[in-house]
Structures are given as structure tokens and as C-alpha cells.
Amino acid sequence: MSHSHHHTLAKPLGLDSLGPVTAEEARLLEKLDVSRLPRHIAIIMDGNGRWAQKRHLPRIVGHSTGTESARTTIETCARLNIEALTLYAFSVENWRRPKTEIEFLMKLLRQYIRNEMPLIQRNNIRMRFLGRSDDLPLAVQKDTRDAIDATARNSGMVLSIALNYGGRAELVDAMNSILAERRRHNGHTATEPISEEQLARHLYTADLPDPDLLIRTSGEMRVSNFLLWQIAYAELFVTDVLWPDFNRARLFEALLDFQKRERRYGGIDAAPPSRAAR
């Protein structure tokens, strides 16, 4: 474990809390600067179905194997002191899938929330769910509410699961909530223009920093209606690796790639978006 000892000053919880590492992981960690990690990582977990098809297995086996990649990613990010991790679990478009697959996904999700609770508590993780929860099965709604309550006092990484989520739906919901707020205040500000700050305050992600890094597995070059507003300046990392094969080493590769890039936010030097790109 000597490869990581010189990093311990930068972040006491950083590399030493990762536990045993493989030779490949150690090689990647050597190059990683723990003081320059993204604050918020968003992931489009794609390729479960294809992973299963390649192995002549039912798609649902791909989904359950994919939960292991989620577990590894969640725990690793929490131990690296990443502030926020957002996973795209179920989109508003996913209702078009076969009914049996949807039912399996919902069951898997409920199981996952229950099974992972000890790991989530142990890693001081706060859970959130982004999306239109009213359309979810009642049992799922209850489990998500319980998970939010159970982790509300934790102070570590915020883990957001995007569930029945759509980026355009989120923007529509934000605008409608601004309109509702204005109506409640007797309509006297009804004609005032909406500002970027105001809109951002009404998004599902209101108090989170915008994602600095968006990872998409399985090689598709699309953002698929995910966090459309929030990823305005995110670095995109697309890998051909299918989600069930996405392990810790692959995550470290994405972080290294992120650190190689110079972030300008539309300006000339790396100024945060609040000052540049107006």
C-alpha cells in the first residue's frame, strides 16, 4: 500500500480509505491528484441489456449485475470525498420498455435500496431521488421516502438516483413551480422575467453543484435527456465499456481523463461559470 502514502496529507480520507487495491488500480492512483477531483459526477449507466445479450442471458440479468457496478462506484466516490454522485436509473422514456422488464427494474430498485442501506450509512451518504415520484409505484415511493429520511442526517456525499427522470420534464416542473410560487404571492410578480438563478433554485438538484464530469458507458454519444440544464459545462467522458463491466479502475481512468482537461467555461482561463460565459 506504500504507493498511496504520499497522498495522505492532501486528503486524509482519500486513497487510504479505499482498502486493498489491484496492481492496475494502484498504477492509475499513482497519477491521480486527489486535490483536483470533480465535485459532482453524473453517470448514465448504459449497456446492461447489451451486456446480457452478448452472453445470451436475459436482459434482467444485465440489470442485476449492473447494481454491483453501482455499489462499487458509490462506495469509491464516497471514500474519495466526492461531494455529489448522480446516477441515471430510470428515465421518463423507460416506461416504453416491456412491462415485465419495468416490473423487474422496480423490484430490483426496492431490493437495492434495502440491501445497500448499511453500506450507505457506513459511508455517511445522503440519499436523494430526482424525478417525478408521483408516477412511480406506491411501494417504490415509500421506499425512496424511507431512504431519504434514514440518511437525512448524514453529512457525506449526496447520492442522487434519477428515477422517472427527464431533463425537459425537470425544466417544465421548475417553471411550473415558479409560476405556482408567484400565484401564491398574489400574482404581483407575475410579469417579472425569470432569471437563471431562479430557475436553478427550482430544479430537483437545487442545492448541488453542477456536475463537472458526466460519464456515459457503452459508447453512445448522447446525453439522453439527462440533467440538460446542469451539464452545460460538464466534461463528457464516453467509454465503450458496458455498465456491468465498469469497475473501480474504469472510474479512475475517467477521473484521470478529467484531470487532463483544461476547463475554461467558455472564457479564456478557468474561471467558474458564475464569472465567465455570460
N, C-alpha and C positions, 0 to 999 in steps of 0.2 A: 504493500500500500504506500510505499515511500514516494511514488510518483506524485501524490497529491499534497504532501505535507507543506510544500512551499506556498500553497494557495490558502492555507487555513487563516492567515491574517486577514485576507480580503473579506472573507465571509465565513464566520465561524461555523455556520450551518451548511455551507456549500458542499464541497466534494466529499468531505469525510463522512457525511451522513448518508452517502449513497450505499454504504455496505459494500460487499465484495464486488469487484468489477472484473470483467473479462479482459484479456490482453487487447482486444480490439477497442473496447471502451476506454481502457487506460490510455491507449495511443491517441484517441480523439480528445480525451480530457486534458492531456498534456497541453494541447493547443488552445484549449478553451479559456477565455478570460472571464472568470466568474463575476467580475465587477461590471461587465458590459453585456448582461443578458437582457433579452426583451422583458418589458414589464408585463405584457399581456400577449399570450399566444392563443390563436384561434385555430382549430383543426377541423377540416372537412374529412371525416373518416370514411373514405370511399374504397370500394373494391371487395367487400365481404362476399357478395354474390359471385363475382368472377373467381375469387379465390376458391370457393366451393366447387364451382363448375369445372375448373381446371383439375380438381381432384375427384370429379364425378360424385360429389356429395350434394345433398340438398342445400339450397341457399341458406336455410336457417342454421346449418352447422357453421357456415361462414360468420353469421351474426354472433353466435355464441363464442366462437373463437376470437372474434374481434373485441369482445369485452376484456379479454386478457391483455390485449394491446392497450386498451383504455386504462386498465388498472396500473400497468407499468408506467404509462405516460403521466397519469395523475400523480402517482407517488413520487416519481422522479422530479417533476416540475415543483411539487410542494417542497421537496428536500433541497432543491436549488434556489429556494426562496423566490420563485416566480410569483408576482402579485396576483395574476389572474390567468385562468385557463378556461377557454370556452370550446366545448365540443358540440358538433352538429349531429344530433342523434336522430331527429325525425323532422322532416320538413312538411310544410303545408301540402306540398305536392305528393308526399309519400302515401297519402290516403288512396291514391290511384293504384297502389300495389294490390296483389291478390289478398282477399280478406284473411286467409289463413296465415299469410306472412305477417300482416299487420297485427293479428292477434298474438302471434308468437313474439313479435317485437315488443309489444306492450307487456306481455308476461315476463319476457327477458329483462325488460327495464325495471319492473317492480322487484324481481328477484335480485337484480344487480344492486338496486338502492339498498335493499335489506342486507344483502351479503357484504357489501362494501362498507357499511356503516362503521364497523370497528376500525378499519384502515383509515377512513375519513376522519374519525375522531382522533385517532392516534397521531395523525399528521396535522391536526389543528385546522382542518379545511372547512370553509364556509360554503354551503351549497346554495345554488340558485337555479331557477329554471326560467328560460326565456321563451316566450311564445304565447299563443292563445290557449290558455289552460282550460277554458270553458268547454272546448270541443273534445277534450280528452275523456276517456272512460272514467267514471267517478272513482273507481278504485285507484287508478293512476293518480288522479288529482289528490286523493287523500294521502297516498304515499309520498308525493312530492311535497305536500304541505308539512307532513311529519318530518321529512328530511330537512326542510328549511328550518323548522322550529328546533330540531335536535342539534343543529350545527350553528344556530344564530349567534351563540356567544363565543364561537371560535374566532381567533384573530389572525389566522394564517391565510394561505392562498384562497382566493374566491374561485370556486369551480362552478361554472355556469353550464348547464346542459340545455342546449337549444332543442325544444320539444314542441312539435306542432308550430315550428318557427318558419317565418318567411320575412325576408328583408323588406319587401314592399308592404306587406301586411303590418310590419312594425312601424313603418313611416306613417301609414294611414292611421294606425292606433295612436301614434304620438300626436298627429294633427287633431284627431277627434278628441283626445284628452285635453289639448289646449283649448279647443272650442268649448268643451264642457266646462272647463275651469272659467272661461270668460263668461259663459252664460250664468254660472253660479254667482259671479261678481256683477250681476245686474246688467251685463252687456255693455258697460260703459267703455271697455277697452276693445270692443269687438272689431273695430276697424284698424287697430294698430297693426303694423306689419309684424310678422313672426320673424324672430332672429334665429341665427344658427344655434346660439347658446340655449335659447328657449326650447327649440326643437330637441336638442341633445338631452336636455333635462327631462324630457318626457319619453325618451326611448327606454326599452327594457333594461339597457345597460347603464342607466343614468349616472351612477357614481363610480363607474370603472374607467380606467384609462383606455383609450382606443387601442386595438391590437397593433403591435409593432410587427408581428410576424404571423402570416397566415400560411399554414401548411395544408397541402392537399395531397392525399395519397392516390395511387392508381392512375397517375398520369393525365387525368383530364384537365384541360386548360380552361376551366370555367370557375366563376365564383358561386354559381348556383343559388343566387338569391340569399346569400349568407352575409349578414352584417353589412349591408350595402353602404350605409352611411359611415359606419365606424372604420371600415378598411380603406378609407380614402388615401391614407399614406402608408399602409402596411406593406412590408416586404413580402412578396409571394414566393413560397418555396413549393414547387411541384415535384413529387418523386413518383417514379413508376412502381415503387413498392406498393403492394396491395395492403390494406389496413391490417389484416390478421398477421402479416409479416413485419409490421412496423414495430421495432423493438427499441431498446434504450440507445444502442449505437446509431440507429437511424435518426433518433431525436437529436443526439449530439451532433450529427452531420448537419442537420437543419440549423442548429444553433451556430455552428462554425460558419456555415454559409452566410447566415445573418450578420455575423461579425465582420465578414469580409467586405460588406457593402457600406458605402458612404451614404448616409441618409441626409437628403437636402430639403425635403418637404417642399419642393418647388422653388426654393430660394437658392442662393449660391452656397452658403455654408449650412452646417447642420443646426439650424435654429428650429425650435419646436414650432408646430403648425400655428400656435397662437400668434406668433410674431410674423411668420412668413406666409406666403401663399394665400394672401387675401384676395 
